[in-house]
Amino acid sequence: MVHERSSERRLSQSSYVGDIGAAASGPVPSPAELTPESWSALLSPRLAYFAGVARTEHVTRAAQEMQVPQSTLSRALVRLEQDLGVDLFARHGRTVSLTPAGRTFLASVERALGEVERAAESVRADADPASGKVAFGFLHTMGSETVPGLIRAFRADHPRIRFSLVQNYGDAMIERLRAGELDLCLTSPVPDAPDLVARRLDEQRLRLVVPDDHRLAARKRVRLSETADEAFVTLEPGYGLRRITDDLCQEAGFKPRIAFEGEEAETLRGLVAAGLGVALLPPPAVPRPGVVELTVTGQRAVREIGVAWLDGHPDTPPVAAFKKFLLGRRGRLLPE
């Protein structure tokens, strides 16, 4: 997205257009340590002044274009050369020209200023109320129907807001939330941690999924305790649905015998159809042949779904709008 530049910007165009190709062709430098003694901290305030004078080759004209006093600009350049111990300019009365060292320094300075410019424009664009970005994570089982429906409904009123989507299991999304890689995540169970804010949005009934030739397939309802001798296919440890399955089985008086651990609910349904075991799963987006889905009685076999975000983390306008939208969907998050 191209974001409109501020009319009050003081740097000239040449001072923030960098040579990305040249920068990418060399080795990638390690991040600068911004200690008070570092070159980055020492030189950064004067680099834009240097680039502006290098472009105009005239201190007075550069000062006028950058709207700073000429004396301030002159002192900054002298201090820059003193700090480096190198003459960057040759003086010719009111005009200046770059020395060979100055030309070498300018190439890197323009790349650095260009990167800063692009970074600033990027974060400003992402925060734009009308066309900014939301980094949103969600569970695999929410991906086929729930999340596309949510985004479609939200974008009816916010058509230009962009999404960076991450589909993963609950623990991994919480890690990315804490790392600042996500703004919001839709997860289950609803997390309870001091550094997070979480709000319950809805709940989803879980069903016991069995092969269509299973001894229980003719039933409509079943107690989970009746499956104590069955093999289970489940999601891997770390997945919220796996924890719920383990907890429900423990509540029913047994520890499930695991035949397979996977990453996708629909993969588990296929393995149930193949006769590998039974599974506790949310309803499918589309009915799958080869399996029967039974209502679990005697226990509250549900999973709660909520939205979570990092406590104290300020929201950009797009994130705040999407958060408000999600919270407004309490009790009607899931498709009918």
N, C-alpha and C positions, 0 to 999 in steps of 0.2 A: 504494500500500500504506500502511496506517496502522500506524505503528510505536509500540509502547508507550513512553510517556514515563517518564523516570527518576523514582523516588520522591524523589530528592535534589535535584530541580530547585528553584532558589531564586527564579526569576522568576514573577510572577503571570501568570495567563492573559491579562489585558488587556495585559501588557507585550510580548507577542510575537504578537498577532493584528494583522496589518497590513491595510490597505485596498488590496488588489491592483488593484481597478478604478480607484481614484483614482490609484494610482501609474502604471498603464498608460496613463491618458488624457493625461498630460503628455509633454513631451519626455524622451527617454531620456538620463540624465546619463552623462558619460564616467566610466570607472573612476577612483576616488580614488587619488591618489598617496600611498602610506603612507610619507611621509618624516617624520622626527621633528617637523618644523614644520607638518605638515598638520593640518587640522581633524579629520580622521578619527582620526589617531593621538592627538591631544590630547583629544578628547571621548569616544571610544568607551568607555573604562573607566567613565565616569560616567553613561552614558545609561540603563542599566538601573535605577540608583538613582533617577534623575530620574523615569522612568516609574512606578516603584513608589510613590514619594511622591505623584505626580500622581494616581494611582488612589485612594489611601487618604485623601489630603489630611491626613495626620497622620504626622509624622516618626517618632514612637515606634512606632506601629502598623506602619508600613512596615518599620522596622528589625527588628521581631519577625518579620514575615512573610518577610523576605528573609534572616533569620538573620545579621545583621551588627550590630556595635555601633552604637548611636545616634550616638555621637560621630563614628564613621567616616562614617556617612551624612550627617550635618549638614555636616561639612567638605567632603565631595564636592560637595554642592549649592552651598555657598558658592563653592568653587573653580570650579565650572561657570559660575556667574553672573559671576564675575570674569573668566574667560577670554572669555566671550561679550560682556561689557560690557553685559549686559541683565538686568533683574530678571525672573526666571521665576515667582517665587512672591510673594504677599503674605502676611506673617506675621500670625497672629491668636492670640497666646498659644501653645498647644500645637498648634494647627491651622494649616494653610496652604491657600491657594487659588491657582489659576493666574491669572497676569496675562494680558492679551491676547497678549503675546509668548510666554508660556508655553504657551498653547493652540495657537498656531501651531507652535511648536517641537515640542510633543507629537505632533501629527498625523504629522509626518515621522519622529520618533523611533520611534513605534509601527510605522510601515511598515518602517523599517530593521531594527528588532529582529525583526519578523515574517519578513523575508527571511532573516535570520541563522538564526532558528529553523527555517524550512523547509529551508534549505540543510543545517543540521546533521542534521535528521531524514532528509533524503534520502540523505546519504552514510552515515549509520548504517544505514539500511534496505538500501542497496546492499551493505553489508558483512556483513549478517546471514547467519550460516552456513546457515540453513535456507531463507531466502527472498530472498537477495541477488541481485545482478545480475552477469552476465559480458558484457563487450563483446567480441564475437568476430567476426573477419573471415575471409573465405574466398573462394576463386577462383570465378569464374562456373561453371566446369565441375564444381565440387563441390556446386553448389546443388540439383540436381534429385533426387539420391539420397543421396550420401555424407553431407552435413551433416544433413539431416533424420533419417537413420538414427542418426547419432552423438548428436544431441540427444535423440531418443526413447529410446535406450539409457541415456544418462546420467540422464535424468529418471525412469527407473524407480526409481532409488534417491534421487533428489533432486527430487521432484515440484514443489516450490515455487520452485526457483531460476529466475530470469528471465534472458532473453537479449536483448541489444541486438545485432542482426546487421547486418553490413556485407558486401556482396558486391561485389568489385572485383578489379582485376588486381594482381599482386604488388607492384610499385613503389608504387602508391597506398596499399596497405595498410601497407607498411613506413613510409611517411610518416605515416600516421595513428597507427601504433604509437608512433613517436617523438614525436608531438604529444600523446600521452597519451589519445587518443580510443579506443584499443583496448587490451584486456588481452592478448589472444592473437590470432594469425592463422595460418591454415592456408594454406600457400603453396608455390609451386614456381617456380624451383629453390629449394633450401634456402639461405637467405641466409647469407653469411659476412661479418660486420661486427663491429668491436670493441665496439660499443655494444649488440649484440643477442646473445641466446642462442637457438640454433636446434637442434632435434633432428629427425633424419630419422625418419619414421614408416613410410613405405611407398614403393613405386615402382609405376609404371603403364606398361605397354607402349603405345607409340604405333603406330598403324597408318597405312598409306598408303591414303587414301580416294580412289577413282576413280569416275567415272560407270559405270553398269552396261553401257554400250555402248563402253567404253574398250578400247583395244587390249590392256591388261593385265588386263581384268576377268575373263578365264577362268583367270587364275593364282591360286594360293593364297599364294605367296611372291614377293617381288621385292627386288632390290637397289636402294637409293636412287639409285645412279649411273645406273640405267636411266631415271630421270626427269629427267635433266639438261636435256632440251629441252622439258620440260613447263612450262606456266604453273601457278603455285601461287596458291591463296587461303590467306591466313594471318591471324593476329591482328596487331593494330597493334604497332609498336615500343613497348617498355616492358612488354609482356606476357611472362611467363616462357616460355610455349609458343612464342612467336615467337623468342626467343633460342635455344631448343633446336632449333627448325626450322632457323634459320640455321646453327647450329653443326654439326648433322648433315649438312646439305647441303655445307658447307665440307669436312667430313671425307670426304664422298663425292666431292669433287673439283670442285664447281661452286657457283656462286652462284645461288640460285633467282630465276627471273623472276616477279615478283609481279604478278598480275592484279587482286587485290583485298585490302584490309586491313580486317578487321572487329573486332568486340568480343565476339562470341559464337561458340562452337564449333558450335552447331547451325545458326547462320546460314551458316557456312562449308560445312557438310554439304549444306544446301539449294542453295548455289551450285555445289558439286561436282556434285550431281544435275542441275543445269541446264546442265552442260557448260562452266562457266567456267574450270575448272582442277582440279588435284588438291590434296590437303592431308594434312598429318601431324597426326593427332588422336588423343586418347584414345578408348577404346570408348564408344559412346553408351549412355545409360540404356535407351533403347528403339530397336531396329533401325529404320533409316530406309530407305524404298523409294527406288530410283533410284540407289543407290550400292553399291559393293563395297568391303570393307575387307580389305586384304592385310597379311600379316605381313612386316615388313622384316627382311631377313637381311643378314649381313656387317657389321653394326654393332649396337651396343647401343642400340636406339631406345627409350629409356624416359625418363620424367621422374620425378625424386624429389620426394616430397611430404613436407613437414615442418611442424612447429609452431614459431613464433618468438614471443619476448617481449622486452621491454626489460630489459637487464642491470641488476641492482641495484634494480629496481622492486619494492617490496613487494607481495605478493599479499593480497587479501582472502580470507577463508575460501572463498567460492564460486569464486573464480578458482583458488585452490590445488586445490580438489576437481576442477574441470574439467580443469585441467592434468594432474593425476595420472591422471585417466581417459584423456585423450588419449595420454599416454605409455605407458599400459598397453595401448594398441591397436596397438603396433608390429607391423608385419607383417600386420595384419588390419584396417587402417583402411578399405580400400575394399570395396565389396560384391563378393561372389563373381561 
